[in-house]
Amino acid sequence: MNPKRFELDLGGGFALEVDVKRDDCNREPPHCHLTFRGRRIGQIWAESATFTRIPSDAPSHIINDAIYEVKRNRWDIVEIYNHNKMYGAG
């Protein structure tokens, strides 16, 4: 099986994405990353929809949108993350 992708455009160059590498998914509980133009700037835990640290270079409405979308897509994020734990890229 191949890794699954979760990418969600938040607008303005910001997006959410889930790790696709097996090793990355086996290190930490399910989470996704807030990216800006492809660069990871924040990490959000799926279970609690909280940032590990709030990125200072993201506008507050993007932070709020990211939290909302993680809550709304929590089950998909966890499912894809757990799939990638087993079948993610080497």
C-alpha positions as CSV (number, residue, x, y, z in Angstrom):
1,M,0.0,0.0,0.0
2,N,1.0,3.6,-0.5
3,P,0.9,6.5,1.9
4,K,-2.2,8.6,2.0
5,R,-2.1,12.4,1.7
6,F,-4.1,15.0,3.6
7,E,-3.6,18.5,2.3
8,L,-6.1,21.3,2.9
9,D,-5.7,24.8,1.5
10,L,-6.4,27.5,3.9
11,G,-5.8,30.4,1.5
12,G,-3.1,33.0,1.3
13,G,-0.4,30.4,0.8
14,F,-1.3,28.6,4.1
15,A,-2.3,24.9,4.2
16,L,-2.6,21.9,6.5
17,E,-0.8,18.6,5.8
18,V,-0.2,15.2,7.4
19,D,3.1,13.4,7.5
20,V,3.5,10.7,4.8
21,K,6.8,9.1,6.1
22,R,6.4,6.0,8.3
23,D,9.2,7.1,10.6
24,D,7.7,10.5,11.2
25,C,4.3,9.0,12.1
26,N,5.8,6.5,14.5
27,R,7.5,9.2,16.6
28,E,4.6,11.2,17.8
29,P,0.8,11.1,18.3
30,P,-1.4,12.0,15.3
31,H,-1.0,15.6,14.2
32,C,-0.8,17.8,11.2
33,H,1.4,20.7,10.1
34,L,0.5,24.3,9.3
35,T,2.5,25.2,6.2
36,F,3.2,28.5,4.5
37,R,4.1,28.2,0.8
38,G,5.2,24.6,1.5
39,R,7.3,25.4,4.6
40,R,6.2,23.9,7.9
41,I,5.6,26.6,10.5
42,G,3.4,24.9,13.1
43,Q,2.2,21.6,14.4
44,I,-1.3,20.9,15.6
45,W,-2.3,17.8,17.7
46,A,-5.3,16.1,16.1
47,E,-6.8,14.9,19.4
48,S,-7.0,18.3,21.1
49,A,-6.7,20.6,18.1
50,T,-4.0,22.6,19.8
51,F,-0.7,23.9,18.5
52,T,2.5,22.7,20.0
53,R,3.5,26.4,19.7
54,I,1.5,29.1,17.9
55,P,3.5,30.3,14.9
56,S,4.2,34.0,15.2
57,D,4.3,34.5,11.4
58,A,0.7,33.4,10.8
59,P,-2.2,35.8,11.0
60,S,-4.7,35.1,13.8
61,H,-7.5,34.2,11.3
62,I,-5.3,31.5,9.8
63,I,-4.6,30.1,13.3
64,N,-8.3,30.1,14.0
65,D,-9.1,28.5,10.6
66,A,-6.4,25.8,11.1
67,I,-7.8,24.9,14.6
68,Y,-11.4,24.8,13.2
69,E,-10.3,22.6,10.2
70,V,-8.4,20.2,12.5
71,K,-11.5,19.8,14.7
72,R,-13.7,19.3,11.6
73,N,-11.4,16.8,9.9
74,R,-10.0,15.2,13.1
75,W,-11.1,11.6,12.2
76,D,-9.7,11.8,8.7
77,I,-6.4,13.2,10.0
78,V,-6.1,10.4,12.6
79,E,-7.1,7.7,10.0
80,I,-4.6,8.9,7.5
81,Y,-1.9,9.4,10.1
82,N,-2.4,5.8,11.4
83,H,-2.4,4.5,7.8
84,N,0.9,6.2,7.2
85,K,2.3,4.7,10.4
86,M,2.0,1.3,8.7
87,Y,2.3,2.1,5.0
88,G,4.0,5.4,4.8
89,A,7.0,6.2,2.7
90,G,10.3,4.6,3.9
